[in-house]
Amino acid sequence: MSAKSFLAAAILLLLPIGASAQGGRLTFDQAAYVTCREAQAMQPDARRQLAIFLAEHAARYRGVTLPTDERGGQLGMLVRGGCTLAPEAYLFTVIDRAIVAEKANLAKR
């Protein structure tokens, strides 16, 4: 399983599936402003793509690679906790902060 799919699967499994659909392709400017509540309402495939897109961007910026082992699940738990505590927070911010929190445990690029 690739790092991208592992992290997305962890985030997907940890966030409840929403009822409404969000369609279309997002640019980074649009994706960066999707809240946790809005992501939760997305279809699973769209949410997975969004999470992968945002996680790859944050990991590149922080100079790390996304993990392919249980650390991806730990990142997913951090994202779930952040979104649970602050559902109006931007998903990108929550993912980025989870990566920063685990940066010491992640492989450098």
Contacts in CASP RR format, 6 or more apart in sequence:
PFRMAT RR
TARGET T0000
AUTHOR 0000-0000-0000
METHOD contacts of the structure
MODEL  1
MSAKSFLAAAILLLLPIGASAQGGRLTFDQAAYVTCREAQAMQPDARRQL
AIFLAEHAARYRGVTLPTDERGGQLGMLVRGGCTLAPEAYLFTVIDRAIV
AEKANLAKR
1 9 0 8 1.000
1 68 0 8 1.000
2 68 0 8 1.000
3 65 0 8 1.000
3 66 0 8 1.000
3 67 0 8 1.000
3 68 0 8 1.000
3 72 0 8 1.000
4 52 0 8 1.000
4 55 0 8 1.000
4 56 0 8 1.000
4 66 0 8 1.000
5 52 0 8 1.000
6 66 0 8 1.000
6 67 0 8 1.000
6 68 0 8 1.000
6 69 0 8 1.000
6 72 0 8 1.000
6 73 0 8 1.000
7 51 0 8 1.000
7 52 0 8 1.000
7 55 0 8 1.000
7 66 0 8 1.000
7 67 0 8 1.000
7 72 0 8 1.000
7 73 0 8 1.000
7 75 0 8 1.000
7 76 0 8 1.000
8 48 0 8 1.000
8 49 0 8 1.000
8 51 0 8 1.000
8 52 0 8 1.000
8 55 0 8 1.000
9 48 0 8 1.000
10 72 0 8 1.000
10 73 0 8 1.000
10 75 0 8 1.000
10 76 0 8 1.000
10 77 0 8 1.000
11 47 0 8 1.000
11 48 0 8 1.000
11 51 0 8 1.000
11 55 0 8 1.000
11 75 0 8 1.000
11 76 0 8 1.000
11 79 0 8 1.000
11 80 0 8 1.000
11 95 0 8 1.000
12 44 0 8 1.000
12 47 0 8 1.000
12 48 0 8 1.000
12 51 0 8 1.000
14 76 0 8 1.000
14 77 0 8 1.000
14 79 0 8 1.000
14 80 0 8 1.000
15 36 0 8 1.000
15 39 0 8 1.000
15 40 0 8 1.000
15 47 0 8 1.000
15 79 0 8 1.000
15 80 0 8 1.000
15 83 0 8 1.000
16 40 0 8 1.000
17 40 0 8 1.000
17 44 0 8 1.000
18 40 0 8 1.000
18 41 0 8 1.000
18 42 0 8 1.000
19 41 0 8 1.000
20 41 0 8 1.000
20 42 0 8 1.000
21 42 0 8 1.000
21 43 0 8 1.000
21 46 0 8 1.000
22 38 0 8 1.000
22 41 0 8 1.000
22 42 0 8 1.000
22 43 0 8 1.000
22 46 0 8 1.000
23 42 0 8 1.000
23 43 0 8 1.000
23 46 0 8 1.000
24 46 0 8 1.000
26 34 0 8 1.000
26 50 0 8 1.000
26 53 0 8 1.000
28 53 0 8 1.000
28 57 0 8 1.000
31 50 0 8 1.000
31 53 0 8 1.000
31 54 0 8 1.000
31 92 0 8 1.000
32 54 0 8 1.000
32 90 0 8 1.000
32 92 0 8 1.000
33 90 0 8 1.000
33 92 0 8 1.000
34 50 0 8 1.000
34 90 0 8 1.000
34 91 0 8 1.000
34 92 0 8 1.000
35 87 0 8 1.000
35 88 0 8 1.000
35 89 0 8 1.000
35 90 0 8 1.000
35 91 0 8 1.000
36 82 0 8 1.000
36 83 0 8 1.000
36 86 0 8 1.000
36 87 0 8 1.000
36 88 0 8 1.000
36 89 0 8 1.000
36 90 0 8 1.000
36 91 0 8 1.000
36 94 0 8 1.000
37 87 0 8 1.000
37 88 0 8 1.000
38 91 0 8 1.000
39 47 0 8 1.000
39 50 0 8 1.000
39 51 0 8 1.000
39 83 0 8 1.000
39 91 0 8 1.000
40 47 0 8 1.000
40 83 0 8 1.000
40 87 0 8 1.000
42 50 0 8 1.000
50 91 0 8 1.000
51 79 0 8 1.000
51 91 0 8 1.000
51 95 0 8 1.000
54 91 0 8 1.000
54 92 0 8 1.000
54 95 0 8 1.000
54 96 0 8 1.000
55 66 0 8 1.000
55 75 0 8 1.000
55 95 0 8 1.000
55 99 0 8 1.000
56 66 0 8 1.000
57 92 0 8 1.000
58 92 0 8 1.000
58 95 0 8 1.000
58 96 0 8 1.000
58 99 0 8 1.000
59 65 0 8 1.000
59 66 0 8 1.000
59 99 0 8 1.000
59 106 0 8 1.000
59 109 0 8 1.000
60 109 0 8 1.000
61 96 0 8 1.000
62 96 0 8 1.000
62 99 0 8 1.000
62 100 0 8 1.000
62 103 0 8 1.000
63 108 0 8 1.000
63 109 0 8 1.000
64 99 0 8 1.000
64 103 0 8 1.000
64 106 0 8 1.000
64 107 0 8 1.000
64 108 0 8 1.000
64 109 0 8 1.000
65 106 0 8 1.000
65 107 0 8 1.000
65 108 0 8 1.000
65 109 0 8 1.000
66 72 0 8 1.000
66 75 0 8 1.000
66 106 0 8 1.000
67 75 0 8 1.000
67 106 0 8 1.000
67 107 0 8 1.000
71 102 0 8 1.000
71 105 0 8 1.000
71 106 0 8 1.000
74 102 0 8 1.000
75 95 0 8 1.000
75 98 0 8 1.000
75 99 0 8 1.000
75 102 0 8 1.000
76 98 0 8 1.000
78 94 0 8 1.000
78 97 0 8 1.000
78 98 0 8 1.000
78 101 0 8 1.000
78 102 0 8 1.000
79 91 0 8 1.000
79 94 0 8 1.000
79 95 0 8 1.000
79 98 0 8 1.000
82 89 0 8 1.000
82 94 0 8 1.000
82 97 0 8 1.000
82 98 0 8 1.000
83 89 0 8 1.000
83 91 0 8 1.000
83 94 0 8 1.000
86 94 0 8 1.000
99 106 0 8 1.000
END
